[in-house]
Amino acid sequence: MKPKLHRWRFNLKTGETTEERLDDRILEFGMINQKFAGRKYRYAYSAIPEPYWFLFKGIVKHDLETGESWSYELGDGCYASESPFIPRIGATEEDDGYIITYTSDVNTDRSECIILDAKDIEAGPVCRIILPERICAGTHSTWANADDIAMPENEVLVA
């Protein structure tokens, strides 16, 4: 598999669809600030795969207006999962927030939850939370604020 970051735009008035490649590198799990879903957005975040494996060695931030990108790589034997964007409370800019991912380090046999400042992912984690067990790499994830998924007091979720 050699996935590339693409964007499709659908004009709901004319029915026209346009497609553009956003980066020529092989990348996975393209994410954006979900508060900009369905609207114009400037930044995207992707997982950097380990060649020939379904493992992700880092994260790249794309500036879709300038074409610039910045990345953070985890190091040999450490792999990330899908990495959603989390808006900072009170944020006024699209990239004011965090990128969160779970890591699996085969060298130390441990996993962490790491949090990167989305404005400066090259600086590395602003927070590391060691998990009690190592988890598998490539875990899917998403982010939702508690207010967005809160249930009324008297309702019960049944699965």
Secondary structure as GFF3:
##gff-version 3
##sequence-region A 1 159
A	DSSP	beta_strand	4	10	.	.	.	ID=ss1
A	DSSP	beta_strand	17	26	.	.	.	ID=ss2
A	DSSP	beta_strand	28	31	.	.	.	ID=ss3
A	DSSP	three_ten_helix	34	36	.	.	.	ID=ss4
A	DSSP	beta_strand	43	49	.	.	.	ID=ss5
A	DSSP	beta_strand	56	63	.	.	.	ID=ss6
A	DSSP	beta_strand	69	73	.	.	.	ID=ss7
A	DSSP	beta_strand	78	80	.	.	.	ID=ss8
A	DSSP	beta_strand	85	87	.	.	.	ID=ss9
A	DSSP	beta_strand	97	105	.	.	.	ID=ss10
A	DSSP	beta_strand	110	117	.	.	.	ID=ss11
A	DSSP	three_ten_helix	121	123	.	.	.	ID=ss12
A	DSSP	beta_strand	125	130	.	.	.	ID=ss13
A	DSSP	alpha_helix	146	149	.	.	.	ID=ss14
###
